[in-house]
Amino acid sequence: MVTVNSFSKYFNMTGWRLGWLVVPDALVADFEKVAQNLFICASAVAQHAALACFTPEALAIYDERKAEFHRRRDLIVPALESLGLHVPVRPDGAFYVYADCRQVNHPAAGDADKLTQAMLHDAGVVMVPGQDFGPHTAQDYIRISYATSRQNIEEAMARLEKLFR
């Protein structure tokens, strides 16, 4: 098994281009050859920043941030479901929800593009149609980020309730 990861999302280091691989011992030499031909090394600044991510204080911050995202998820998923936006897979490690919009009480139900346009223009709520994330039944789904405050999530759900009721 090969594990590839980065500091981008969990440690808020997007753009730093710093990550790691975990590979079986038998593959280390091969991966070293690949790495030697792709890059020399991460910058010293990025390496020091990465080390700072593993202090007890930093890890406590990340654990709290992770817990907050779980609280936001636990707020938004039932709220979406109550609006008729079925969530087939409960997020576990992401900060967005992919919801089926076929059963929502709106003339644009089942057309994610038209529905998200209506949400934007009629309720002032921005969500993204599934077409932006792949072709398979994408017109049936919308993507909703919960990388915002719980207050904003509550406000958005209240606006959508008015739109759909």
C-alpha positions, -999 to 999 in steps of 0.1 A, spaced: 0 0 0 12 35 -9 0 66 10 4 100 -5 -5 131 16 2 168 20 1 196 44 -23 216 22 -57 211 38 -53 198 73 -24 221 82 -36 250 60 -5 251 39 -21 253 5 4 264 -22 34 253 -2 37 221 -23 49 201 7 38 165 12 50 130 19 48 94 8 46 62 29 57 32 9 67 -4 16 104 -9 21 106 -28 -12 95 4 -31 117 30 -13 146 28 -38 123 31 -68 105 61 -53 138 77 -44 148 76 -81 115 92 -91 118 119 -65 154 127 -75 143 134 -110 112 154 -101 126 178 -75 156 186 -54 139 194 -21 113 214 -4 124 249 6 139 253 40 110 277 50 84 251 41 103 224 60 105 245 91 68 254 88 59 217 85 79 209 116 59 235 135 27 217 126 36 189 149 41 208 181 15 199 208 0 234 206 -4 232 169 -19 197 170 -44 209 196 -55 237 173 -59 213 144 -79 189 166 -103 217 176 -106 228 140 -115 192 130 -140 190 158 -156 223 146 -159 209 111 -177 179 125 -201 202 144 -208 221 112 -213 189 93 -237 176 120 -256 209 117 -258 211 79 -266 175 69 -299 172 89 -308 207 78 -303 198 41 -322 165 46 -351 184 61 -352 206 30 -355 176 7 -318 175 -3 -308 139 3 -272 133 14 -263 98 3 -229 98 19 -222 116 52 -189 135 48 -160 122 69 -129 142 63 -142 168 39 -157 202 44 -185 199 18 -216 179 13 -228 164 -20 -266 163 -20 -292 149 -43 -316 176 -54 -342 155 -72 -367 155 -43 -365 192 -32 -398 211 -34 -389 234 -63 -397 236 -101 -359 231 -108 -356 199 -87 -334 174 -105 -316 201 -125 -287 211 -103 -276 240 -126 -311 256 -126 -316 249 -89 -283 265 -78 -291 295 -100 -325 299 -83 -309 295 -49 -285 323 -58 -310 347 -73 -340 340 -51 -324 332 -17 -289 347 -19 -273 313 -12 -244 300 -32 -241 263 -39 -224 246 -68 -240 222 -94 -226 187 -96 -215 192 -132 -184 209 -119 -173 176 -102 -179 149 -127 -204 137 -153 -221 107 -137 -257 119 -127 -241 153 -120 -273 171 -129 -290 155 -98 -265 168 -73 -252 200 -57 -221 206 -36 -224 226 -5 -193 238 15 -195 241 52 -162 260 55 -180 289 70 -194 298 104 -223 280 119 -242 313 119 -238 315 81 -250 279 77 -281 285 99 -289 317 78 -285 299 45 -307 270 57 -334 295 68 -333 312 34 -336 279 16 -364 268 38 -384 299 27 -375 292 -9 -386 256 -8 -417 258 14 
